Amino acid sequence: MIADGCGTTLNCGTCSQPQTCGGGDTANVCGCTPSTCQTLGASCGLIADGCGTTLDCGGCAAPNTCGVTAPNQCGCQPKTCAALGVDCGSTQDGCGN
């Protein structure tokens, strides 16, 4: 709704999702303010920005892998003794432990 300059207001309609009125930081214009990796809590991988495009939130430093323990989060899946072919004693789990 905006003033028409003659004492009344005009209803200029609504915006189609994902756009909102003023969403692109311009008053009374349909737009979309995209999310960032930080606002979405994503530390890695690809994720939708809420405006129809995809964000690349980067990768993870070894031995971490993106999404192995939670979506768009860096983490390390420890290996088991059986997966490592070890029957006894101590060995590294592949995650620094």
C-alpha positions as a Python dict, from the first residue, in 0.01 Angstrom:
ca = {
    (1, 'M'): (0, 0, 0),
    (2, 'I'): (135, 343, -96),
    (3, 'A'): (-6, 695, -96),
    (4, 'D'): (-136, 816, -434),
    (5, 'G'): (-56, 1182, -362),
    (6, 'C'): (-426, 1276, -347),
    (7, 'G'): (-509, 1161, 4),
    (8, 'T'): (-584, 795, -63),
    (9, 'T'): (-376, 483, -86),
    (10, 'L'): (-313, 244, -370),
    (11, 'N'): (-298, -132, -327),
    (12, 'C'): (-27, -237, -570),
    (13, 'G'): (-70, -610, -509),
    (14, 'T'): (149, -878, -363),
    (15, 'C'): (470, -1048, -464),
    (16, 'S'): (519, -1409, -573),
    (17, 'Q'): (722, -1632, -340),
    (18, 'P'): (1009, -1630, -262),
    (19, 'Q'): (994, -1254, -319),
    (20, 'T'): (844, -1016, -66),
    (21, 'C'): (746, -651, -89),
    (22, 'G'): (1063, -458, -12),
    (23, 'G'): (1261, -784, 14),
    (24, 'G'): (1539, -664, -213),
    (25, 'D'): (1596, -356, 8),
    (26, 'T'): (1387, -130, -217),
    (27, 'A'): (1055, -13, -65),
    (28, 'N'): (742, -116, -255),
    (29, 'V'): (934, -331, -504),
    (30, 'C'): (921, -710, -508),
    (31, 'G'): (1257, -864, -427),
    (32, 'C'): (1433, -1132, -233),
    (33, 'T'): (1707, -1105, 25),
    (34, 'P'): (1919, -1419, -10),
    (35, 'S'): (2041, -1605, 295),
    (36, 'T'): (2414, -1656, 353),
    (37, 'C'): (2602, -1967, 462),
    (38, 'Q'): (2645, -1800, 800),
    (39, 'T'): (2275, -1716, 850),
    (40, 'L'): (2182, -2072, 748),
    (41, 'G'): (2443, -2219, 984),
    (42, 'A'): (2614, -2407, 698),
    (43, 'S'): (2990, -2457, 716),
    (44, 'C'): (3033, -2653, 391),
    (45, 'G'): (2866, -2786, 78),
    (46, 'L'): (2591, -2652, -145),
    (47, 'I'): (2267, -2513, 1),
    (48, 'A'): (1972, -2311, -133),
    (49, 'D'): (1980, -1938, -52),
    (50, 'G'): (1599, -1904, -34),
    (51, 'C'): (1586, -1690, -349),
    (52, 'G'): (1626, -1955, -615),
    (53, 'T'): (2003, -1985, -632),
    (54, 'T'): (2255, -2212, -465),
    (55, 'L'): (2530, -2108, -225),
    (56, 'D'): (2867, -2282, -218),
    (57, 'C'): (2969, -2285, 149),
    (58, 'G'): (3309, -2440, 79),
    (59, 'G'): (3479, -2758, 187),
    (60, 'C'): (3630, -2911, 498),
    (61, 'A'): (3988, -2960, 608),
    (62, 'A'): (4104, -3324, 623),
    (63, 'P'): (4019, -3555, 788),
    (64, 'N'): (3675, -3391, 800),
    (65, 'T'): (3413, -3446, 530),
    (66, 'C'): (3109, -3232, 454),
    (67, 'G'): (2779, -3383, 562),
    (68, 'V'): (2917, -3706, 710),
    (69, 'T'): (2774, -3633, 1058),
    (70, 'A'): (2516, -3357, 983),
    (71, 'P'): (2398, -3177, 666),
    (72, 'N'): (2626, -2890, 559),
    (73, 'Q'): (2855, -2943, 860),
    (74, 'C'): (3217, -3057, 865),
    (75, 'G'): (3276, -3374, 1060),
    (76, 'C'): (3470, -3697, 1072),
    (77, 'Q'): (3323, -4047, 1078),
    (78, 'P'): (3558, -4259, 1293),
    (79, 'K'): (3654, -4598, 1152),
    (80, 'T'): (3594, -4912, 1356),
    (81, 'C'): (3858, -5173, 1438),
    (82, 'A'): (3679, -5414, 1204),
    (83, 'A'): (3682, -5162, 918),
    (84, 'L'): (4054, -5110, 975),
    (85, 'G'): (4116, -5487, 992),
    (86, 'V'): (4252, -5466, 1348),
    (87, 'D'): (4177, -5738, 1606),
    (88, 'C'): (4359, -5606, 1912),
    (89, 'G'): (4560, -5319, 2053),
    (90, 'S'): (4526, -4946, 1981),
    (91, 'T'): (4520, -4773, 1642),
    (92, 'Q'): (4414, -4440, 1491),
    (93, 'D'): (4042, -4409, 1404),
    (94, 'G'): (4101, -4182, 1103),
    (95, 'C'): (3975, -3874, 1289),
    (96, 'G'): (4284, -3799, 1496),
    (97, 'N'): (4188, -4019, 1791),
}
